[in-house]
Amino acid sequence: MNHSPVILDIAGHTLNDDDRRRLQHPLTGGLIFFTRNWQDRRQLTEVTAEVKALRPDVLITVDHEGGRVQRFRTDGFTHLPAMRRFGELWMQDAMRAVDAAISAGYVLGAELRACGVELSYTPVVDLDHERSEVVGDRAFHRDARVVTVLAQGLMLGLMRSGMANCGKHFPAHGYAVADSHVARAVDDRKLEEILADDARPYDWLSSALTCVMPAHVTFPKVDKLPAGFSPRWLKEILRGQMGYAGAIVCDDLSMEGARVAGSPVEGGIAALNAGCDMVLLCNQSKVDGGRPVDELLDGLQQALEQGRWQADPHSEARRLDLLPQSAPLPWDELMHHATYMQALERLP
């Protein structure tokens, strides 16, 4: 079985010839959308249909959590609350908060799927230490137990819409102060402390998570490499100790926090060797006609032929498992669907 680990992006509202060529590269396994790729529902639905016509197995993804991380906000998309809102509701009425999280997951998944998007990188299961700017109100709560239960609710709602889930950022991004998009984020705590607190949701949800995204955070008392490039974190702890069997997708190789591993090609090789099944390269299709995307695809292809990385025999099956197994409800049907209408009413 071929292994297609690269998730890339496109520059605009439509596919150009370079996008079509890259989507058909054997190492391409996914596409990620950003706000710049959004015009309206019709345009999004047409792009996703064209992608699927070119490569039916490509996984179409987006970062769409609610709050400030929501790529599509117009033309009927529901404005979902930030996850902290569910944690606040938990403090007033815990069971109502769980129901609201299920409703949010269903609305989120069903609206995206109606437009051909197959996976959102959610839920955030980082703990809210009130230290991390990049996490902030994206986290449910400070208590790992509350985070786990609310994330489980959101995941149940996603599952009802036919969408997989992605827990992030393993093992912890809530304690490191720096934003790993633009700086090197470091968490100086000992392994025992992290496993006893921030990493608990991954252990408790290990049979329910379908995808995990590691943090571009370095934990020097555990490993000198950021978690997404660390066999210790991914193979020994996540897979070995916690028994996690789903997909692992490396966060954006162009982020500052990933530079420890070198260029995106070197980073991609390091991530795949460390235990990632897929690697993201974001916002590079706009750079020099997408040259960095071609460099990653060609560089990984060459490295594969040279034996510098090997596909995990289970990686491709894990990637394919993230594709929806059911047909989505078209938008106009969804708008009148009783489950959807009830879910809207249950949002906080």
Beta strands, then each sheet from edge to edge (+ up, - down):
strand 1: 6-8
strand 2: 28-33
strand 3: 59-62
strand 4: 64-66
strand 5: 69-70
strand 6: 119-120
strand 7: 167-170
strand 8: 185-186
strand 9: 211-214
strand 10: 217-218
strand 11: 247-250
strand 12: 278-280
sheet 1: 6+ 3+ 2+ 1+ 12+ 11+ 9+ 7+
sheet 2: 4+ 5-
sheet 3: 8+ 10+
end
